[in-house]
């Protein structure tokens, strides 16, 4: 019953709640972190950090405008990363009925749990309740756990916190099934949206976090790129009569040329970064990931990696056939991963190989095996190879901030 009430309330877009429009300010950080090496044993390092100041506007029923009035960045390691436009602003009204991220390049057309289609596509479990004390009354918030009926389809997994009396959404914390990812390099996306009570009756955005993780290879080394967005929203002014002309043009836009937006900041970006942004994984994001694992099958969250082959050629003797070392990596749903190194003989068409395998379980534990030697052979044809070209930067992400795979020989 509460789920249906919350869905109907969202469908009305607050039209009968007395909220006509609002404006607010938002302060946020976008950080790009990188990890290299087998198993990612070292914590991620900050590669690039951006600090942003926004003017946020909303008008009933669903008009949104965000003006970037402050922007500065710092680059610690070489990269050509650029962010999708929607990463540069906040989420208004807890997403529309269809969820998209990365301008549709990362996640597209995933039904919102509290939508007409979502009621048919998800299972809901109303669990614990929370009490929020404010002057003069106690607000009861119910926790609704959400999981897809079919976890092989693009869906969200997580929890929605709904005020019992008004059926307004107070908080959302969720991840996605692997089928929702359009980029096959994506490993995980976690989203946390929190609201605050404004004027005693309107639940409006107050704090938001998003973490996007991708993996690939750089010069045959496993590489992971992590985008973290962290926003604090404040200073609401409600029902001020915002003009329609304010909402012309793109939803998120610069208020002035980029070079003029680095004013109004004090100190260095890195000094002002919240400690949880620097951490390996923010505690709220970690809870979202753990909750997702507990609600659906682990393999519904695992992204499948196709086999990828990389080779490097070394000319030992001018004019001779180059010796090759092939590295083959295969990943399967369920966490299993196998890697092998294979080298052809100098005067035969036989290739010897050595391999290792490991598995990461839903709880994060790993098991593995690697033979000390291998007598296995595989037939192969001789072929000359080109000398491999290496990337120009240590972490070469695509324009969507993905870690690109290294080119084959």
C-alpha positions as CSV (number, residue, x, y, z in Angstrom):
1,X,0.0,0.0,0.0
2,X,2.8,2.5,1.0
3,X,4.7,1.6,-2.2
4,X,1.7,2.4,-4.4
5,X,1.0,5.7,-2.5
6,X,4.6,6.8,-3.0
7,X,4.4,5.9,-6.7
8,X,1.2,7.9,-7.1
9,X,2.7,10.8,-5.2
10,X,5.7,10.9,-7.5
11,X,3.4,10.7,-10.6
12,X,1.7,13.9,-9.4
13,X,5.1,15.6,-9.4
14,X,4.2,17.3,-6.1
15,X,1.6,19.3,-8.0
16,X,-0.9,19.2,-5.1
17,X,1.7,19.8,-2.3
18,X,1.9,23.5,-2.6
19,X,5.4,23.4,-4.0
20,X,5.5,25.6,-7.1
21,X,9.2,26.2,-7.5
22,X,12.5,26.5,-5.6
23,X,16.0,27.7,-5.9
24,X,19.1,26.4,-3.9
25,X,22.8,26.2,-3.9
26,X,25.0,23.1,-4.3
27,X,28.6,22.5,-3.5
28,X,30.2,19.4,-4.9
29,X,33.4,17.5,-5.8
30,X,34.1,15.2,-8.7
31,X,37.2,13.0,-8.3
32,X,38.7,10.5,-10.7
33,X,40.8,7.9,-8.9
34,X,43.0,5.2,-10.5
35,X,44.4,1.8,-9.4
36,X,46.9,-0.4,-11.2
37,X,48.2,-3.9,-10.5
38,X,46.9,-7.4,-10.0
39,X,44.2,-7.6,-7.3
40,X,44.3,-3.8,-6.8
41,X,46.1,-4.2,-3.5
42,X,47.1,-0.5,-3.3
43,X,44.4,2.0,-2.5
44,X,43.2,4.2,-5.4
45,X,45.1,7.4,-6.0
46,X,43.5,10.7,-7.0
47,X,44.3,11.5,-10.6
48,X,42.0,14.5,-11.0
49,X,39.7,16.5,-8.7
50,X,37.1,19.1,-9.6
51,X,35.2,21.4,-7.3
52,X,32.0,22.9,-8.4
53,X,29.4,25.5,-7.2
54,X,25.9,25.4,-8.6
55,X,22.8,27.5,-8.6
56,X,19.9,25.0,-8.7
57,X,16.4,25.8,-9.9
58,X,13.2,23.7,-10.1
59,X,9.7,24.5,-11.2
60,X,6.5,22.3,-11.2
61,X,5.8,20.0,-12.7
62,X,9.3,18.8,-13.9
63,X,11.4,21.8,-15.1
64,X,15.0,21.8,-13.9
65,X,18.0,24.1,-14.4
66,X,21.5,24.1,-12.9
67,X,24.0,26.9,-13.6
68,X,27.7,26.2,-12.8
69,X,28.8,29.4,-11.2
70,X,32.1,28.1,-9.8
71,X,34.5,25.5,-11.2
72,X,38.2,24.7,-10.5
73,X,40.2,21.5,-11.0
74,X,43.6,20.0,-10.3
75,X,45.4,17.3,-12.3
76,X,47.8,15.1,-10.4
77,X,48.6,12.5,-13.1
78,X,48.4,12.6,-16.9
79,X,44.9,11.9,-18.2
80,X,42.5,13.2,-20.8
81,X,39.3,12.5,-18.8
82,X,36.2,14.5,-19.4
83,X,32.9,13.9,-17.6
84,X,29.4,13.5,-19.0
85,X,27.3,16.5,-18.5
86,X,24.9,14.9,-16.0
87,X,27.9,14.2,-13.7
88,X,28.3,18.0,-13.3
89,X,25.0,18.5,-11.5
90,X,22.7,17.0,-8.9
91,X,19.7,14.7,-9.4
92,X,16.3,16.5,-9.0
93,X,13.2,14.7,-7.7
94,X,15.0,11.4,-7.2
95,X,15.1,10.7,-11.0
96,X,12.2,10.6,-13.4
97,X,10.3,7.4,-14.2
98,X,13.2,6.2,-16.4
99,X,16.7,6.3,-14.9
100,X,19.7,7.3,-17.1
101,X,23.3,8.0,-16.2
102,X,26.2,9.2,-18.2
103,X,23.9,10.9,-20.7
104,X,22.7,7.3,-21.5
105,X,26.2,6.0,-22.2
106,X,26.4,4.2,-18.8
107,X,22.8,3.4,-17.8
108,X,19.7,3.9,-20.0
109,X,16.0,3.3,-19.7
110,X,16.0,1.5,-16.3
111,X,12.5,1.7,-14.8
112,X,12.3,3.6,-11.5
113,X,11.0,1.4,-8.7
114,X,8.3,4.0,-7.8
115,X,6.8,4.2,-11.3
116,X,3.9,2.6,-13.0
117,X,6.2,0.2,-14.8
118,X,8.3,-0.3,-11.7
119,X,5.4,-1.6,-9.8
120,X,5.2,-4.5,-12.3
121,X,9.0,-5.1,-12.6
122,X,10.1,-5.1,-8.9
123,X,9.4,-6.9,-5.7
124,X,9.1,-4.8,-2.6
125,X,9.6,-5.6,1.1
126,X,8.6,-3.0,3.7
127,X,11.0,-3.6,6.5
128,X,12.3,-1.5,9.4
129,X,11.0,2.0,10.3
130,X,13.0,5.0,11.5
131,X,11.9,7.9,13.7
132,X,13.1,11.4,12.9
133,X,12.7,13.9,15.6
134,X,11.9,17.5,14.7
135,X,10.5,20.3,16.9
136,X,6.9,19.4,17.8
137,X,6.6,16.0,16.1
138,X,8.2,12.7,15.2
139,X,8.4,11.7,11.5
140,X,8.1,7.9,10.8
141,X,10.1,6.7,7.8
142,X,9.7,3.2,6.4
143,X,12.5,1.3,4.7
144,X,11.4,-0.4,1.5
145,X,13.8,-2.9,0.0
146,X,13.7,-3.2,-3.8
147,X,14.8,-6.1,-6.0
148,X,13.9,-6.9,-9.6
149,X,11.5,-9.8,-10.5
150,X,14.0,-10.7,-13.2
151,X,17.6,-9.9,-12.3
152,X,18.8,-10.6,-15.9
153,X,17.1,-7.4,-17.1
154,X,18.4,-3.7,-16.6
155,X,17.1,-2.9,-13.1
156,X,18.0,-1.3,-9.8
157,X,18.7,-3.1,-6.5
158,X,18.6,-1.3,-3.2
159,X,16.3,0.5,-0.8
160,X,13.9,3.5,-0.8
161,X,13.1,5.4,2.4
162,X,9.5,6.8,2.5
163,X,7.8,9.0,5.0
164,X,4.7,7.1,6.1
165,X,2.3,10.0,6.5
166,X,2.9,11.8,3.2
167,X,4.4,9.0,1.1
168,X,7.3,11.3,0.1
169,X,10.7,9.8,-0.7
170,X,13.3,10.7,2.0
171,X,16.2,8.7,0.8
172,X,17.3,6.3,-2.0
173,X,20.3,4.0,-2.0
174,X,20.8,1.6,-4.8
175,X,23.0,-0.1,-7.3
176,X,22.2,-1.8,-10.7
177,X,22.1,-5.3,-12.2
178,X,24.9,-5.9,-14.6
179,X,22.4,-6.0,-17.5
180,X,21.8,-2.2,-16.9
181,X,25.4,-1.3,-17.9
182,X,25.8,-0.2,-21.5
183,X,29.6,0.0,-21.2
184,X,31.0,-3.5,-20.8
185,X,34.0,-2.1,-18.8
186,X,31.6,-1.0,-16.0
187,X,31.9,-3.0,-12.8
188,X,29.6,-1.1,-10.4
189,X,27.5,2.0,-10.0
190,X,26.2,3.0,-6.6
191,X,23.9,5.9,-5.9
192,X,22.8,7.6,-2.6
193,X,20.2,10.4,-2.6
194,X,19.2,12.0,0.6
195,X,16.6,14.7,1.2
196,X,15.9,17.3,4.0
197,X,12.6,18.7,5.2
198,X,12.2,22.3,4.0
199,X,9.5,24.6,5.5
200,X,8.3,21.7,7.5
201,X,6.7,19.8,4.6
202,X,8.8,19.5,1.4
203,X,11.5,16.8,1.2
204,X,14.1,18.3,-1.1
205,X,17.7,17.2,-2.1
206,X,20.3,17.7,0.6
207,X,23.2,15.2,0.0
208,X,24.0,13.0,-3.0
209,X,26.8,10.5,-3.8
210,X,27.6,8.5,-6.9
211,X,30.5,6.1,-7.5
212,X,31.2,4.6,-10.9
213,X,33.9,1.9,-11.2
214,X,35.4,0.6,-14.5
215,X,38.2,-1.9,-15.1
216,X,40.4,-2.5,-18.1
217,X,44.1,-2.9,-18.8
218,X,47.0,-0.5,-19.2
219,X,50.2,-2.0,-20.8
220,X,48.9,-5.5,-19.7
221,X,48.4,-4.3,-16.1
222,X,44.9,-4.5,-14.7
223,X,43.6,-1.0,-14.2
224,X,40.6,0.4,-12.4
225,X,39.1,3.9,-12.8
226,X,36.7,5.3,-10.2
227,X,34.6,8.4,-10.6
228,X,33.2,9.8,-7.3
229,X,30.6,12.6,-7.1
230,X,29.7,14.1,-3.8
231,X,27.2,17.0,-3.4
232,X,25.8,19.0,-0.5
233,X,22.7,21.1,-1.3
234,X,21.4,24.0,0.9
235,X,19.9,27.4,1.2
236,X,16.5,26.8,-0.3
237,X,14.1,29.5,-1.2
238,X,10.6,28.2,-2.0
239,X,7.8,29.6,-4.2
240,X,9.6,32.7,-5.3
241,X,7.9,32.8,-8.7
242,X,10.8,31.7,-11.0
243,X,10.2,32.9,-14.7
244,X,9.9,30.2,-17.4
245,X,12.7,31.9,-19.4
246,X,15.2,30.8,-16.7
247,X,14.8,27.1,-17.9
248,X,15.7,27.7,-21.5
249,X,18.6,25.8,-23.0
250,X,20.4,22.7,-21.6
251,X,19.6,21.7,-18.0
252,X,23.2,22.0,-16.8
253,X,25.2,24.8,-18.2
254,X,28.1,27.1,-17.5
255,X,27.1,30.6,-16.3
256,X,30.3,32.2,-17.8
257,X,33.3,31.1,-19.8
258,X,35.3,28.4,-18.0
259,X,38.3,30.7,-17.3
260,X,36.1,33.0,-15.3
261,X,34.6,30.4,-13.0
262,X,37.6,29.7,-10.8
263,X,37.0,32.6,-8.4
264,X,35.3,32.5,-5.0
265,X,37.3,29.5,-3.8
266,X,39.8,29.5,-0.9
267,X,42.7,27.1,-0.3
268,X,43.6,24.1,-2.4
269,X,41.1,21.6,-3.8
270,X,42.9,18.6,-2.2
271,X,43.0,20.3,1.2
272,X,39.2,20.8,1.1
273,X,38.3,17.3,-0.1
274,X,36.2,15.5,2.5
275,X,38.0,12.5,4.1
276,X,35.4,10.0,2.8
277,X,36.1,11.2,-0.8
278,X,39.7,10.2,-0.3
279,X,38.8,6.8,1.2
280,X,38.9,3.6,-0.8
281,X,35.1,3.4,-0.7
282,X,32.8,5.6,1.2
283,X,30.9,3.8,3.9
284,X,27.5,4.7,2.5
285,X,28.5,3.4,-0.9
286,X,29.9,0.2,0.7
287,X,26.6,-0.4,2.4
288,X,24.7,0.0,-0.9
289,X,27.0,-2.6,-2.6
290,X,26.6,-5.1,0.3
291,X,22.8,-4.6,0.3
292,X,22.6,-5.3,-3.4
293,X,24.6,-8.5,-3.0
294,X,22.2,-9.7,-0.3
295,X,19.0,-9.0,-2.3
296,X,19.9,-10.6,-5.7
297,X,22.1,-13.4,-7.0
298,X,25.8,-12.4,-7.1
299,X,26.0,-13.2,-10.8
300,X,23.3,-10.6,-11.5
301,X,25.7,-8.0,-10.3
302,X,28.8,-9.4,-12.0
303,X,29.7,-8.0,-15.4
304,X,30.9,-10.6,-17.9
305,X,34.2,-9.9,-19.5
306,X,35.0,-11.3,-22.9
307,X,38.4,-12.9,-23.4
308,X,41.0,-10.3,-24.4
309,X,44.3,-11.1,-25.8
310,X,47.4,-8.8,-25.7
311,X,50.8,-9.5,-27.1
312,X,54.2,-8.0,-27.0
313,X,57.0,-8.6,-29.6
314,X,60.7,-8.4,-28.9
315,X,63.3,-8.7,-31.7
316,X,66.2,-10.6,-30.3
317,X,68.0,-11.2,-33.6
318,X,67.6,-8.9,-36.6
319,X,65.7,-10.6,-39.4
320,X,64.4,-13.5,-37.2
321,X,60.9,-14.3,-36.3
322,X,59.9,-12.2,-33.2
323,X,59.3,-14.1,-30.0
324,X,55.8,-13.5,-28.6
325,X,54.4,-13.7,-25.1
326,X,50.6,-13.9,-25.1
327,X,48.5,-13.0,-22.1
328,X,45.0,-14.3,-22.2
329,X,42.4,-13.2,-19.6
330,X,38.9,-14.6,-19.3
331,X,36.3,-13.6,-16.7
332,X,32.9,-15.3,-16.1
333,X,29.9,-14.5,-14.1
334,X,30.2,-15.5,-10.5
335,X,33.6,-14.0,-10.0
336,X,35.9,-16.6,-11.7
337,X,38.9,-15.2,-13.6
338,X,41.6,-17.1,-15.4
339,X,44.8,-15.7,-16.8
340,X,47.5,-17.4,-18.9
341,X,50.9,-16.6,-20.3
342,X,51.8,-18.4,-23.5
343,X,55.1,-18.4,-25.5
344,X,55.7,-20.2,-28.8
345,X,58.9,-22.3,-29.2
346,X,61.7,-20.9,-31.4
347,X,61.6,-23.6,-34.1
348,X,58.2,-25.3,-33.7
349,X,54.6,-24.6,-33.9
350,X,53.9,-25.6,-30.3
351,X,53.0,-23.1,-27.6
352,X,53.6,-23.8,-23.9
353,X,51.4,-22.1,-21.3
354,X,51.2,-21.3,-17.6
355,X,48.0,-20.3,-16.0
356,X,46.4,-19.1,-12.8
357,X,42.8,-18.8,-11.7
358,X,41.0,-17.0,-8.9
359,X,37.5,-16.3,-7.7
360,X,36.0,-13.5,-5.8
361,X,32.9,-14.4,-3.9
362,X,29.9,-12.1,-3.1
363,X,31.4,-11.4,0.3
364,X,34.7,-10.3,-1.2
365,X,36.7,-13.4,-0.3
366,X,39.1,-14.7,-2.9
367,X,40.3,-18.2,-3.6
368,X,42.8,-19.1,-6.3
369,X,45.3,-21.5,-7.7
370,X,48.4,-21.2,-9.9
371,X,50.6,-24.1,-11.0
372,X,54.3,-23.7,-10.6
373,X,54.9,-25.2,-14.0
374,X,52.8,-26.5,-16.8
375,X,53.4,-29.1,-19.5
376,X,50.3,-28.3,-21.4
377,X,50.7,-27.4,-25.0
378,X,48.5,-25.9,-27.6
379,X,48.9,-25.9,-31.4
380,X,49.6,-22.5,-32.9
381,X,50.7,-21.0,-36.2
382,X,53.8,-19.0,-36.7
383,X,53.2,-15.3,-37.4
384,X,55.3,-12.3,-37.4
385,X,54.1,-9.5,-35.0
386,X,54.2,-5.8,-35.0
387,X,55.9,-4.0,-32.1
388,X,53.2,-2.9,-29.7
389,X,52.4,0.7,-29.2
390,X,52.0,1.8,-25.7
391,X,49.5,4.4,-24.4
392,X,50.8,7.9,-24.0
393,X,49.6,8.3,-20.4
394,X,49.6,6.2,-17.3
395,X,45.8,6.1,-17.1
396,X,44.2,6.7,-20.5
397,X,40.5,7.0,-20.0
398,X,38.0,7.5,-22.8
399,X,35.9,10.7,-22.9
400,X,33.4,8.9,-20.7
401,X,36.1,8.3,-18.1
402,X,36.4,4.6,-18.9
403,X,39.8,2.9,-18.7
404,X,40.5,1.8,-22.3
405,X,41.7,-1.6,-23.0
406,X,45.3,-1.9,-24.3
407,X,45.6,-2.5,-28.1
408,X,46.6,-5.9,-29.3
409,X,49.8,-6.6,-31.1
